[in-house]
Amino acid sequence: MANKHSVSDLGPEQLVDRLAEEKDRLFKLRFQLATGQLDNSARIKQTKKDIARLLGALRAHEIKAAEKGEA
């Protein structure tokens, strides 16, 4: 992710938007790989890691919301 913002600083709505963007980027990278147009295949691995970070942060927000609901 080429942003200055940390993933933990984002709200759930922003995380969902960013997740959609990263999944779209991964799709495009895979398409470029299949057609032989991809120059840097390491971008696929980095994008997968970014998606995992976003999913983890989103899950953390869900857990916080559930804990607040129990209290």
C-alpha positions, -999 to 999 in steps of 0.1 A, spaced: 0 0 0 15 33 -11 -3 54 15 9 74 44 -20 63 65 -16 33 87 -42 5 83 -51 7 120 -60 44 116 -88 36 91 -124 31 100 -143 0 89 -159 17 59 -125 29 47 -111 -6 52 -138 -22 31 -132 4 3 -94 -2 4 -99 -40 4 -120 -37 -27 -93 -16 -44 -66 -41 -34 -86 -71 -47 -92 -53 -80 -54 -46 -82 -47 -83 -75 -71 -93 -103 -54 -69 -127 -19 -81 -118 -29 -117 -123 -44 -109 -156 -12 -92 -166 8 -122 -155 -14 -145 -176 -9 -124 -207 28 -119 -202 26 -82 -196 37 -81 -159 72 -67 -154 75 -72 -116 59 -103 -103 68 -93 -67 39 -69 -68 15 -99 -66 30 -110 -33 29 -75 -19 -7 -70 -29 -16 -103 -12 1 -91 20 -18 -58 18 -51 -77 15 -42 -98 45 -33 -67 66 -67 -51 57 -86 -83 65 -68 -85 99 -76 -49 107 -112 -54 97 -115 -84 119 -100 -64 148 -127 -38 144 -153 -66 144 -139 -80 177 -139 -45 193 -175 -40 183 -185 -74 197 -167 -67 230 -185 -34 234 -218 -51 228 -211 -76 256 -202 -50 282 
